[in-house]
Amino acid sequence: MSDQLVPGRPVGRTRARSVPLALAILGLLLVALSITSLMLGARPISVSTVRDAFLHYDPGMTDHIVVRQYRLPRTILCLLCGAAFGTAGALIQASTRNPLADPGILGVNAGAAFAVILAVGVFSFASITAYVWFALAGAAMAGLLVYTIGASAGGATPVRLLLSGIAISAVLGGIGSSVTLLDPQAFDSLRNWQVGTVAGRNLAVAATVAPFIVAGLLLALIAAPALNAAALGDDTARALGLNLSRLRITVILSVTLLAGSATAATGPISFIGLMMPYAARWIVGSDQRRIIPLTMLCSVNLLLAADIAGRLLIYPDELDAGIVVAFLGAPVLIMLARSARTKTL
C-alpha cells in the first residue's frame, strides 16, 4: 500500500503527521475501554467502586472481588494477547508480503492449540506454566509447515499460503477435536478456550505469558526497520547490507513467542492479525516502524471492544471474544480476498 501523490505536497507528509493524532486517539480509546471492561458484565459496577477496589480494597466487598479477581485479569489478557495476535499478523504480512496473512488463518494458532490439546490429553498437563511450552513449539512447527507447503510448486503466493494455512488448520482442528472427544471430562476446562476467550482466567495466567509476549513485542520493534529494507526485494536488501537470515530468524522467533503464548492463554483467536495491520497501513502508510506500534494499539482496542461486546450482546450470558472477532474478521477476509489490489505488499 503506497502513499498517494498529491501535487505540491511531499509524499508521506500527511500520513506522517497523522501518526501522533492516531496514537493519541487510540491511547484515549484504550483507557476508556479498559475502564469500561472493569465496569461492565453480569454485575455492573460504578466507576467509583472500581476506583475504590484498587485504592481501598476491601476483601469483604463482592464488587471489589469481582473487579480485582475476575475483570482485571481478563482486561490485562486483552492488553497482552490483543497486542500479541495483531503484531504477529503484522510481522507475517510484512515478511511474506502477503496481505492475507494472519497467525490464525495460516495455521500458527491452530498448531499452538493442537499442541496444548496434546499436552493436556496425553501428558496430563493442567497448568499453563507447563503447556505454554507445547504451544510455542506447536506454533513454530505449524508455521514452518504451512510455509513449506505454500512455497512449493511455484512460490509462496498469498492465495497458496492462504489455502495451505486453511488446510493445516482444518486437519489439526479435526484431530484435536477427536482427541477431546476421547475424554470429554478431562477437556471440559478447555471447552471455551478452544473458541478463544479471556473469561475465567486469573492473574497467574497473565503473569505466565507476559514475559513471552513482551519479548516477542520487543523483537518485533527491533525487526521493524529491517522489514522496510526487506520489502525492496532480497537483492536490494542484501546490497543495503541487510542480513536476511538473521531477520527471518528474528521474525520467526517473535511470531512464535507472540502467537504461541497468546494462544496458550486465550485460545486460538483469529483475524486480529489480519484486520489490524491492514488498518494501520491505511492510517500511516507502508513504514513498518509506524505500522507495528500502531497495530499493537489497534489490536488491543479491538480485543477489548470484542470482549465488552460479548458481555452485552446476549446479556446476562456472554459470547466469547473469539466469536465476536470472527464475526468481524470473516467479512474482512472475503473483502480482501476479492480485492484486485490484494496481491502483494
C-alpha positions in Angstrom: 0.0 0.0 0.0 1.7 3.2 -1.1 1.2 6.8 -0.3 -0.8 8.7 -2.9 0.8 11.5 -4.8 -0.7 14.9 -4.3 0.5 17.9 -6.3 2.6 20.3 -4.3 2.8 18.0 -1.3 5.7 15.8 -0.3 4.8 12.1 -0.4 4.0 10.7 3.0 3.9 14.0 4.9 0.2 13.8 5.6 0.4 10.3 6.9 3.5 11.1 9.0 1.5 13.9 10.6 -1.4 11.6 11.3 0.7 9.3 13.5 0.7 11.4 16.7 -3.0 12.0 16.3 -3.8 8.3 15.7 -1.7 7.3 18.7 -3.4 9.9 20.9 -6.9 8.8 19.8 -6.1 5.1 20.2 -4.5 5.8 23.6 -7.6 7.6 24.9 -9.8 4.8 23.5 -7.6 2.2 25.2 -8.1 4.0 28.6 -11.8 4.3 28.1 -12.2 0.6 27.0 -10.1 -0.6 29.9 -12.2 1.3 32.5 -15.4 0.0 30.7 -14.1 -3.5 30.9 -13.7 -3.3 34.6 -17.2 -1.8 35.0 -19.4 -3.9 32.7 -20.6 -7.5 33.0 -23.3 -9.6 34.5 -22.9 -7.3 37.6 -22.5 -3.7 36.5 -20.1 -1.7 38.8 -19.7 2.0 39.1 -16.6 3.9 38.3 -16.2 5.0 42.0 -16.4 1.4 43.1 -13.8 0.3 40.5 -11.5 3.1 41.8 -12.0 2.0 45.4 -11.3 -1.6 44.5 -7.7 -0.5 43.7 -7.2 2.3 46.2 -9.1 1.0 49.2 -9.5 -2.7 48.6 -12.0 -4.5 50.9 -11.9 -8.3 50.6 -15.3 -8.4 52.2 -16.9 -6.4 49.4 -18.2 -8.6 46.5 -17.8 -5.8 43.9 -14.1 -5.4 44.9 -13.6 -9.1 44.5 -15.2 -9.1 41.1 -13.1 -6.2 39.9 -9.7 -7.5 41.2 -10.1 -11.2 40.7 -12.3 -11.6 37.6 -12.3 -8.4 35.5 -8.8 -7.2 36.0 -7.2 -10.5 34.7 -9.3 -10.6 31.6 -8.6 -6.9 30.9 -4.9 -7.5 31.2 -5.1 -10.5 29.0 -6.9 -8.4 26.4 -4.0 -6.0 26.5 -1.3 -8.6 26.2 -2.9 -11.1 23.8 -4.5 -8.4 21.6 -1.1 -6.9 21.0 0.4 -10.3 20.5 -2.1 -11.5 17.9 -2.0 -8.2 16.0 1.7 -7.8 16.0 2.2 -11.4 14.9 0.0 -10.8 11.9 1.8 -7.6 11.0 5.2 -9.4 11.1 3.9 -12.3 8.9 2.3 -9.9 6.4 5.5 -7.8 6.2 8.0 -10.7 5.9 5.9 -12.6 3.4 4.5 -9.5 1.6 1.2 -11.3 1.9 -1.8 -9.1 2.9 -3.9 -12.1 3.6 -1.5 -13.4 6.3 -2.6 -13.9 9.9 -1.4 -16.4 12.5 -4.9 -17.8 12.7 -5.5 -18.1 9.0 -2.1 -19.5 8.3 -2.4 -22.2 10.9 0.0 -20.9 13.5 -2.7 -20.6 16.2 -4.1 -24.0 15.2 -0.6 -25.5 15.7 -0.3 -24.0 19.1 -3.9 -25.1 20.1 -3.2 -28.6 18.9 -0.1 -28.8 20.9 -1.9 -27.6 24.0 -4.6 -30.3 23.5 -1.8 -33.0 23.3 -0.2 -31.6 26.4 -3.5 -31.8 28.3 -4.8 -35.1 26.9 -1.6 -37.1 26.5 0.7 -35.7 29.2 -2.0 -34.6 31.6 -0.5 -31.1 32.0 -3.2 -28.9 33.5 -1.2 -25.8 34.3 -0.4 -23.1 31.7 3.2 -22.9 33.1 3.6 -26.4 31.6 1.7 -26.4 28.4 2.8 -22.9 27.2 6.0 -24.6 26.0 4.0 -27.0 23.9 2.0 -24.1 22.5 5.3 -22.3 21.5 6.6 -25.5 19.8 3.3 -26.1 18.0 3.1 -22.6 16.7 6.6 -22.8 15.3 6.1 -26.2 13.6 2.7 -25.3 12.1 4.0 -22.0 10.7 7.0 -23.7 9.1 4.9 -26.5 7.7 2.4 -24.1 6.1 5.2 -22.0 4.5 7.0 -25.1 3.2 3.8 -26.4 1.6 2.8 -23.0 0.3 6.2 -22.2 -1.1 6.4 -25.4 -3.1 5.5 -25.7 -6.8 5.6 -22.1 -7.9 6.4 -20.0 -4.9 4.6 -18.7 -1.8 1.8 -16.6 -3.3 -0.8 -15.1 -1.0 -3.6 -17.4 -2.1 -1.4 -20.6 -2.0 -0.3 -19.7 1.6 -3.9 -19.0 2.5 -5.1 -22.4 1.2 -2.2 -24.2 2.9 -3.0 -22.5 6.2 -6.7 -23.3 6.0 -5.9 -26.9 5.2 -3.4 -27.4 8.0 -5.8 -25.6 10.4 -8.6 -27.9 9.4 -6.5 -31.0 9.8 -5.1 -30.0 13.2 -8.5 -28.8 14.3 -10.2 -32.1 13.3 -7.5 -34.2 15.1 -7.7 -32.0 18.1 -11.5 -32.3 18.3 -11.2 -36.1 18.1 -8.7 -36.2 20.9 -11.0 -34.1 23.1 -13.9 -36.4 22.4 -12.0 -39.4 23.8 -12.1 -37.9 27.3 -14.7 -35.1 27.5 -14.3 -34.6 31.2 -10.5 -34.1 31.0 -11.0 -31.4 28.4 -14.1 -29.7 30.0 -11.9 -26.8 31.1 -10.7 -26.2 27.5 -14.3 -26.1 26.1 -14.5 -22.3 25.9 -10.7 -21.9 25.4 -11.0 -23.7 22.0 -13.1 -20.9 20.5 -11.0 -18.1 22.1 -11.9 -16.4 25.3 -10.3 -14.2 28.0 -13.0 -15.1 30.6 -12.3 -17.3 33.5 -8.5 -16.5 33.6 -6.6 -15.3 36.7 -3.6 -13.1 37.1 -1.3 -16.2 37.2 -2.2 -16.9 33.6 -1.3 -13.3 32.6 1.9 -13.4 34.6 2.9 -16.7 32.9 2.5 -15.4 29.3 3.6 -11.8 29.9 7.4 -12.4 29.6 7.0 -14.3 26.3 4.7 -11.6 24.8 6.8 -8.7 25.9 9.9 -10.4 24.5 8.1 -11.0 21.2 6.9 -7.4 21.0 10.4 -6.1 21.6 11.8 -8.4 18.8 9.1 -7.1 16.5 10.1 -3.5 17.2 13.7 -4.3 16.6 12.9 -6.0 13.3 10.7 -3.2 12.0 13.4 -1.1 10.3 14.9 -4.2 8.6 11.5 -5.2 7.3 11.3 -1.9 5.4 14.5 -2.8 3.6 13.4 -6.4 3.0 10.3 -5.1 1.3 12.5 -3.7 -1.5 13.4 -7.3 -2.5 16.1 -9.7 -1.5 18.8 -8.5 -3.9 18.3 -4.8 -2.9 18.2 -5.7 0.8 21.5 -7.5 0.6 23.0 -4.6 -1.3 22.0 -2.4 1.6 23.8 -4.7 4.0 20.8 -6.4 5.4 21.3 -9.9 6.9 18.2 -11.6 5.6 18.8 -14.8 7.5 19.0 -13.0 10.8 15.9 -11.0 10.0 13.9 -14.1 9.2 15.0 -15.9 12.4 14.0 -12.8 14.4 10.6 -12.7 12.8 10.0 -16.5 13.2 11.1 -16.2 16.9 8.9 -13.2 17.5 5.8 -14.7 15.8 6.3 -18.0 17.7 6.5 -16.2 21.1 3.5 -14.0 20.4 1.1 -16.4 18.7 2.1 -19.4 20.9 1.9 -17.8 24.3 -1.3 -15.8 23.4 -3.0 -19.0 22.2 -2.0 -20.8 25.3 -3.6 -18.1 27.4 -6.8 -17.3 25.5 -7.2 -20.0 22.8 -6.9 -19.6 19.0 -8.4 -16.1 18.3 -8.1 -15.4 14.6 -8.5 -12.4 12.3 -7.0 -9.8 14.7 -3.6 -10.2 12.9 -5.4 -9.8 9.6 -7.5 -6.7 10.2 -5.4 -4.5 12.4 -2.1 -4.4 10.3 -4.3 -3.5 7.3 -6.0 -0.7 9.3 -2.5 0.6 10.5 -1.2 0.6 6.9 -4.3 2.6 5.8 -3.5 5.2 8.5 0.3 5.6 8.4 1.4 4.1 5.1 3.9 1.4 4.5 6.6 2.2 7.1 6.9 -0.8 9.5 8.4 1.4 12.2 4.9 3.0 12.4 2.8 0.1 11.4 3.9 -2.2 14.2 3.4 0.1 17.2 0.0 1.3 15.7 -1.0 -2.3 15.1 -0.4 -3.1 18.8 -2.7 -0.3 19.9 -5.4 -1.1 17.3 -5.3 -4.8 18.2 -5.6 -4.2 22.0 -8.6 -1.9 21.4 -10.2 -4.5 19.1 -9.9 -7.4 21.6 -11.1 -5.2 24.5 -14.1 -4.0 22.5 -14.9 -7.6 21.4 -14.8 -8.8 25.0 -17.0 -6.0 26.2 -19.5 -6.5 23.3 -19.6 -10.2 24.1 -20.7 -9.5 27.6 -23.6 -7.2 26.3 -24.9 -8.9 23.2 -26.7 -11.7 24.9 -26.8 -10.3 28.4 -26.8 -11.7 31.1 -25.0 -14.5 29.3 -21.7 -13.9 27.3 -20.3 -14.5 23.9 -16.6 -15.4 23.8 -14.3 -12.7 22.4 -13.1 -15.1 19.7 -16.6 -15.5 18.3 -17.2 -11.7 18.2 -13.8 -11.1 16.4 -14.7 -13.9 13.9 -18.0 -12.1 13.1 -16.0 -9.0 12.2 -13.0 -10.7 10.6 -14.7 -13.2 8.2 -16.3 -10.4 6.0 -12.9 -8.5 6.0 -11.1 -11.6 4.8 -13.7 -12.1 2.0 -13.3 -8.4 1.0 -9.5 -8.6 0.9 -9.5 -11.9 -1.0 -11.9 -10.5 -3.7 -9.9 -7.2 -4.0 -7.9 -6.8 -7.1 -5.3 -4.9 -5.1 -4.7 -7.9 -2.7 -1.7 -9.4 -4.5 1.4 -8.5 -2.5 2.6 -5.8 -0.2 
